[in-house]
Amino acid sequence: MKRPTAEMLISAYSQGIFPMAHEDADWDVFWYAPDPRTIIEFDEFHVPKRLGRTVRQGKFEVRFSTAFEQVMRECAQPRPHDGIWISEGLIEAYCELHELGFAHSVECWQDDELVGGLYGVALRGLFAGESMFHKVTDASKVALVHLVERLQEKGFVLLDTQFTTAHLAKFGAKEIPRAEYERRVSMAMNVDAHFI
């Protein structure tokens, strides 16, 4: 499969499953439900002091869902030590999901140029973070801080980051067993939260 439908994505995320495309498999899409699963608990979210100062200084203009496809395409660019897993088929699928109101971006702008951000899927009380990028130091981190603030403000109960990275660990991301994650997803599906 090269391109899942929006309906398939909604069904998958509501069950704790997400897709990734593989360059070495001719960009076929495979489905994942890792065990353990990484999440960020809102009450354990840690903002390093220096980053907190950067956020307060307002170096970036932060916007929500104004350049979703552009954020996705930036996230799809090759990076050192990272494989590419965002295919053209996935970009089309998530843009459809965005148009339906289920996928969103947090963007950092400087002088009207997109310099960092992230995107993910918002489904009931779940936000599943997919990918982030930066062209300017701290831009993706500032986007993450604003994402967490937004999710708390809007009543979300679960922030999924899929896998643990050194970058996310600095913010307090932690691993939980898949069974626990699936229980939390089930609870999140009963929450009426809206990102925008």
WOJORA-V438773 format. One record per residue. N is the residue number from 1. RES is the residue in three letters. D_FIRST is the distance of its C-alpha to the first C-alpha in Angstrom with 2 decimals. Layout:
[[N & RES & D_FIRST] [N & RES & D_FIRST]]
This chain:
[[1 & MET & 0.00] [2 & LYS & 3.80] [3 & ARG & 5.87] [4 & PRO & 7.03] [5 & THR & 10.29] [6 & ALA & 13.62] [7 & GLU & 14.45] [8 & MET & 11.66] [9 & LEU & 12.88] [10 & ILE & 16.42] [11 & SER & 16.07] [12 & ALA & 14.58] [13 & TYR & 17.32] [14 & SER & 19.94] [15 & GLN & 19.32] [16 & GLY & 19.33] [17 & ILE & 15.66] [18 & PHE & 13.81] [19 & PRO & 10.61] [20 & MET & 10.91] [21 & ALA & 9.15] [22 & HIS & 10.84] [23 & GLU & 12.78] [24 & ASP & 13.83] [25 & ALA & 10.45] [26 & ASP & 9.89] [27 & TRP & 8.37] [28 & ASP & 5.25] [29 & VAL & 5.54] [30 & PHE & 8.03] [31 & TRP & 10.48] [32 & TYR & 14.21] [33 & ALA & 17.61] [34 & PRO & 20.15] [35 & ASP & 23.64] [36 & PRO & 25.79] [37 & ARG & 24.41] [38 & THR & 26.18] [39 & ILE & 27.78] [40 & ILE & 30.64] [41 & GLU & 33.48] [42 & PHE & 35.18] [43 & ASP & 38.64] [44 & GLU & 37.96] [45 & PHE & 36.44] [46 & HIS & 38.54] [47 & VAL & 39.17] [48 & PRO & 41.01] [49 & LYS & 44.36] [50 & ARG & 43.76] [51 & LEU & 40.51] [52 & GLY & 42.35] [53 & ARG & 44.90] [54 & THR & 42.27] [55 & VAL & 40.81] [56 & ARG & 44.34] [57 & GLN & 45.25] [58 & GLY & 42.63] [59 & LYS & 41.55] [60 & PHE & 38.34] [61 & GLU & 37.82] [62 & VAL & 35.09] [63 & ARG & 33.01] [64 & PHE & 30.34] [65 & SER & 27.29] [66 & THR & 28.97] [67 & ALA & 26.57] [68 & PHE & 23.22] [69 & GLU & 21.05] [70 & GLN & 23.64] [71 & VAL & 23.46] [72 & MET & 19.69] [73 & ARG & 20.14] [74 & GLU & 23.05] [75 & CYS & 21.18] [76 & ALA & 18.54] [77 & GLN & 21.44] [78 & PRO & 22.03] [79 & ARG & 24.64] [80 & PRO & 26.92] [81 & HIS & 25.90] [82 & ASP & 22.49] [83 & GLY & 19.12] [84 & ILE & 16.80] [85 & TRP & 13.80] [86 & ILE & 13.60] [87 & SER & 11.48] [88 & GLU & 12.24] [89 & GLY & 9.11] [90 & LEU & 10.42] [91 & ILE & 13.86] [92 & GLU & 13.29] [93 & ALA & 11.95] [94 & TYR & 14.89] [95 & CYS & 17.28] [96 & GLU & 16.66] [97 & LEU & 17.35] [98 & HIS & 20.39] [99 & GLU & 21.66] [100 & LEU & 21.60] [101 & GLY & 23.66] [102 & PHE & 21.40] [103 & ALA & 20.70] [104 & HIS & 23.68] [105 & SER & 25.10] [106 & VAL & 28.44] [107 & GLU & 29.87] [108 & CYS & 32.92] [109 & TRP & 34.74] [110 & GLN & 37.81] [111 & ASP & 39.75] [112 & ASP & 36.95] [113 & GLU & 34.44] [114 & LEU & 31.34] [115 & VAL & 32.08] [116 & GLY & 29.93] [117 & GLY & 27.84] [118 & LEU & 24.99] [119 & TYR & 22.37] [120 & GLY & 20.93] [121 & VAL & 20.21] [122 & ALA & 23.32] [123 & LEU & 23.11] [124 & ARG & 26.55] [125 & GLY & 28.40] [126 & LEU & 25.48] [127 & PHE & 24.56] [128 & ALA & 21.67] [129 & GLY & 22.32] [130 & GLU & 19.37] [131 & SER & 21.05] [132 & MET & 24.39] [133 & PHE & 26.15] [134 & HIS & 29.73] [135 & LYS & 31.76] [136 & VAL & 35.04] [137 & THR & 36.25] [138 & ASP & 35.59] [139 & ALA & 33.57] [140 & SER & 30.46] [141 & LYS & 32.88] [142 & VAL & 34.77] [143 & ALA & 31.58] [144 & LEU & 30.94] [145 & VAL & 34.54] [146 & HIS & 34.21] [147 & LEU & 30.97] [148 & VAL & 32.81] [149 & GLU & 35.80] [150 & ARG & 33.74] [151 & LEU & 31.98] [152 & GLN & 35.37] [153 & GLU & 36.99] [154 & LYS & 34.42] [155 & GLY & 34.53] [156 & PHE & 31.23] [157 & VAL & 31.60] [158 & LEU & 28.67] [159 & LEU & 27.29] [160 & ASP & 24.35] [161 & THR & 23.89] [162 & GLN & 21.48] [163 & PHE & 23.16] [164 & THR & 26.79] [165 & THR & 27.87] [166 & ALA & 31.48] [167 & HIS & 31.14] [168 & LEU & 30.22] [169 & ALA & 32.75] [170 & LYS & 35.51] [171 & PHE & 34.78] [172 & GLY & 35.02] [173 & ALA & 31.41] [174 & LYS & 31.48] [175 & GLU & 29.44] [176 & ILE & 29.52] [177 & PRO & 28.31] [178 & ARG & 24.99] [179 & ALA & 27.06] [180 & GLU & 29.16] [181 & TYR & 26.24] [182 & GLU & 24.80] [183 & ARG & 28.37] [184 & ARG & 28.61] [185 & VAL & 25.36] [186 & SER & 26.80] [187 & MET & 30.01] [188 & ALA & 28.35] [189 & MET & 26.74] [190 & ASN & 30.38] [191 & VAL & 31.36] [192 & ASP & 31.59] [193 & ALA & 31.01] [194 & HIS & 30.10] [195 & PHE & 29.25] [196 & ILE & 30.81]]
